[in-house]
Amino acid sequence: MPGRVAGKVAFITGAARSQGRSHAIRLAQEGADIIAIDIAGPVKSVTGYPPATEEDLAETVKEVEALDRRIVAHKADVRDTTGLRQALDDGVAQLGRLDIVCANAGIFQTSPALELDDAGWQETIDINLTGVWNTAKVALPHLIANNGGSIIMTSSLAGLKALGNSIHYNTAKHGVVGIMRSLANEFAQYNIRVNSVHPTTVNTIMIQNEQVWGLFQPDNPHPTRESAAPVFQALNALPIPWVEPVDISNAVLFLASDEARYITGVTLPVDAGAFIR
């Protein structure tokens, strides 16, 4: 039986690990070929966790190829429109088309508002907001040439309601919704659908690090994954501390597939009920 996105090509940013790798694998399982990009190298960052590596990106390639799907992978930074466009154009040249765009690359860094420095603000805005726009900008000409496609932007629960100590993150993720709705309106005439997904905490390095555990337990001098879990769970209506990357990937797959052919301009929470809590 053909897969749900058989014969399609998906462009995924932040594809070296975590949600991005999960999206690549899940779409490949359903028949898509993949154009994968990630910064994948040593960079100075204000986050509390290490960046993805070339080895991480190579592992994504290995896992997609194990599914007998084609993948073109490049190192590129979503803040660099020229490099991003070159990576995508090469992928399209090799794979022949573009149907699906997953603007997934992002970072998470926390700080009380009045302790947030300029570097922390700018890095988060540049990657989580401008990087999403850059991804869409370089992809849209290919989707127009293809007579349509689906763009899925990764926002957050923080794109629907504000989380504490994260003004820069909240601002960027709310801004993603503005980009999504604007593009959904403007490019519907080309049969291009644009939607956003809004995860609660996801079991990846983005939340599973000491900085974030400490944010949720400010009175605990030695926070751990185990001690943080009940606090994470308190965010959600369902009795779980976090969802898994594949839970987001299943939503991405649905929005990318023809099952969602008339769904556009939608903010889709995958949040264990955190938004309604």
C-alpha positions in Angstrom: 0.0 0.0 0.0 1.5 3.4 -0.9 2.5 5.7 1.9 0.6 8.7 2.9 3.2 11.0 1.3 4.5 8.6 -1.3 6.4 10.3 -4.1 6.7 13.6 -2.3 9.8 15.5 -1.2 10.1 17.2 2.2 12.5 19.9 3.3 13.2 19.8 7.0 15.3 22.3 9.0 16.9 21.3 12.3 16.9 17.7 11.0 20.0 16.4 12.8 18.2 15.3 16.0 15.2 15.5 18.2 11.9 16.6 16.5 13.6 17.3 13.1 15.1 13.8 12.9 11.8 12.3 14.0 9.9 14.2 11.2 12.4 13.0 8.6 12.0 9.4 9.7 8.2 9.5 10.0 7.8 11.2 6.6 10.2 8.7 5.0 8.3 5.8 6.6 5.3 7.1 4.6 7.2 7.4 1.3 8.8 10.8 1.2 12.3 11.7 0.2 14.0 14.2 2.4 16.1 17.4 2.1 17.6 17.7 5.6 19.5 20.7 6.9 21.0 21.6 10.2 23.7 24.0 11.5 25.4 20.8 12.8 28.6 22.2 14.2 30.2 24.1 17.0 28.5 27.4 17.5 28.4 29.8 20.4 25.0 29.7 21.9 23.2 31.1 25.0 21.2 27.9 25.4 21.9 25.5 28.2 22.5 22.5 25.9 25.0 21.6 23.2 24.2 22.1 19.5 23.7 19.3 17.1 26.8 17.8 15.4 27.8 16.5 12.0 27.5 13.1 13.5 23.9 13.7 14.5 23.1 14.8 10.9 24.9 11.7 9.6 22.7 9.6 11.8 19.5 11.1 10.4 20.8 10.3 6.9 21.6 6.7 8.0 18.1 6.2 9.4 16.3 7.6 6.4 18.4 5.6 4.0 17.6 2.5 6.1 14.0 3.0 5.1 15.0 2.9 1.4 14.3 6.5 0.9 16.6 9.2 -0.7 18.0 12.0 1.4 20.1 15.0 0.6 21.7 16.6 3.7 23.5 19.9 4.0 24.9 22.0 6.8 23.2 25.3 6.8 22.0 28.0 9.2 18.4 29.2 9.0 19.7 32.7 9.8 21.7 32.7 6.5 19.2 33.0 3.6 21.9 32.5 0.9 23.2 29.3 2.4 19.7 28.0 3.1 18.6 28.7 -0.4 21.7 27.0 -1.9 21.1 23.9 0.3 17.4 23.7 -0.7 18.1 24.4 -4.4 20.6 21.6 -4.5 18.2 19.2 -2.8 15.5 20.0 -5.3 17.9 19.6 -8.2 18.8 16.1 -6.9 15.3 14.9 -5.9 13.3 16.7 -8.6 10.6 18.6 -6.7 9.4 20.0 -3.4 6.1 19.3 -1.7 6.5 19.6 2.0 8.3 22.1 4.2 8.9 21.6 7.9 10.2 24.8 9.4 11.4 23.1 12.5 14.7 24.5 13.6 14.6 26.3 16.9 16.2 26.8 20.3 14.9 27.3 23.8 16.6 29.5 26.4 15.1 30.8 29.5 15.6 34.0 31.5 13.6 36.3 33.7 12.8 39.3 31.5 15.0 41.9 33.3 17.9 39.5 33.3 17.7 38.7 29.6 20.7 40.2 27.7 20.7 41.5 24.1 22.5 38.4 22.8 19.9 36.0 24.3 17.0 38.0 22.9 18.6 38.3 19.4 19.6 34.7 19.0 16.1 33.5 19.9 14.4 35.9 17.6 16.9 35.3 14.7 16.5 31.5 14.8 13.0 30.9 16.0 11.2 33.7 14.1 13.4 35.0 11.3 14.7 31.5 10.6 11.1 30.3 10.0 10.4 33.1 7.6 13.7 32.5 5.8 12.8 28.8 5.4 9.4 29.7 3.9 10.9 32.4 1.7 13.4 30.1 0.0 10.8 27.3 -0.3 7.8 29.2 -1.7 9.1 29.6 -5.3 9.6 25.8 -5.5 6.1 25.1 -4.1 4.6 27.6 -6.6 6.4 25.8 -9.4 5.1 22.5 -8.1 1.5 23.9 -8.2 1.1 23.6 -4.4 2.4 22.0 -1.3 2.2 22.1 2.5 4.3 24.2 4.9 4.3 23.2 8.6 5.8 25.6 11.0 6.9 24.5 14.5 5.6 26.9 17.0 5.0 25.9 20.7 2.5 26.0 23.5 4.3 29.3 24.0 2.9 30.5 20.7 -0.6 30.2 22.1 -0.1 31.4 25.7 2.9 32.9 27.4 5.2 30.8 29.6 7.1 32.4 32.5 10.7 33.5 32.2 10.7 33.2 28.4 9.7 36.6 26.9 12.0 36.1 23.9 10.8 32.6 23.2 7.1 33.6 23.7 7.6 36.5 21.3 9.2 34.4 18.6 6.7 31.6 18.8 3.7 33.9 18.8 5.3 35.6 15.8 5.4 32.2 13.9 1.6 32.2 14.1 1.6 35.6 12.4 3.9 34.4 9.6 1.8 31.3 9.2 -1.5 33.1 8.9 -0.1 35.7 6.5 1.3 33.1 4.2 -1.7 30.9 4.4 -3.8 33.8 3.1 -1.4 35.1 0.5 -0.4 31.8 -1.0 -3.7 29.9 -0.9 -4.1 31.0 -4.6 -1.2 28.7 -5.4 -2.6 25.7 -3.6 -0.1 26.1 -0.8 -1.3 25.3 2.6 0.4 26.7 5.7 -0.2 25.5 9.3 1.6 25.5 12.6 2.0 22.8 15.3 2.2 23.7 19.0 3.9 21.2 21.2 3.9 21.1 24.9 7.2 19.9 26.5 8.8 17.3 24.2 11.2 14.7 25.4 14.3 16.1 23.7 17.5 17.8 24.7 15.7 21.1 24.5 13.9 20.5 27.8 16.0 17.7 29.2 18.9 19.8 30.4 19.8 21.2 33.8 19.0 24.8 32.9 15.3 24.0 32.1 15.0 21.6 35.0 16.2 24.4 37.3 13.8 26.9 35.8 10.9 24.6 36.8 12.4 24.0 40.2 14.0 27.3 41.3 14.4 26.1 45.0 16.1 22.9 44.1 19.9 23.3 43.9 20.4 20.0 42.1 17.5 19.5 39.7 17.2 16.3 37.7 15.0 14.8 35.0 13.2 12.8 37.6 12.6 15.7 40.0 11.4 17.9 37.1 8.9 15.4 35.7 6.1 16.2 38.2 6.5 19.9 37.5 6.3 19.4 33.8 3.3 17.2 34.3 1.5 20.0 36.1 1.6 22.0 32.8 -0.6 19.4 31.0 -4.2 18.3 31.5 -3.4 14.7 30.6 -1.3 12.9 33.3 2.1 12.9 31.4 5.2 15.1 31.9 6.0 15.4 28.2 5.1 14.0 24.8 7.5 12.2 22.5 9.0 13.6 19.2 6.9 11.1 17.2 3.7 12.6 18.6 4.6 15.9 16.8 5.8 14.0 13.7 2.4 12.3 13.4 0.7 15.7 13.4 3.2 17.0 10.8 2.6 13.9 8.7 -1.2 14.5 8.8 -0.8 18.2 7.8 1.6 17.2 5.0 -0.7 14.6 3.6 -3.7 14.8 1.3 -5.8 13.9 4.3 -5.4 17.6 5.3 -5.9 18.9 1.7 -8.3 21.6 2.8 -6.7 22.5 6.1 -4.8 25.8 6.1 -4.2 28.6 8.5 -4.6 26.3 11.5 -2.8 26.3 14.9 -2.7 22.7 15.9 -1.8 22.0 19.5 -0.1 18.7 20.3 0.0 19.5 24.0 -1.7 16.9 26.2 -4.3 19.6 27.0 -1.8 22.2 28.3 -3.5 25.0 26.4 -6.9 24.4 28.0 -5.4 23.9 31.5 
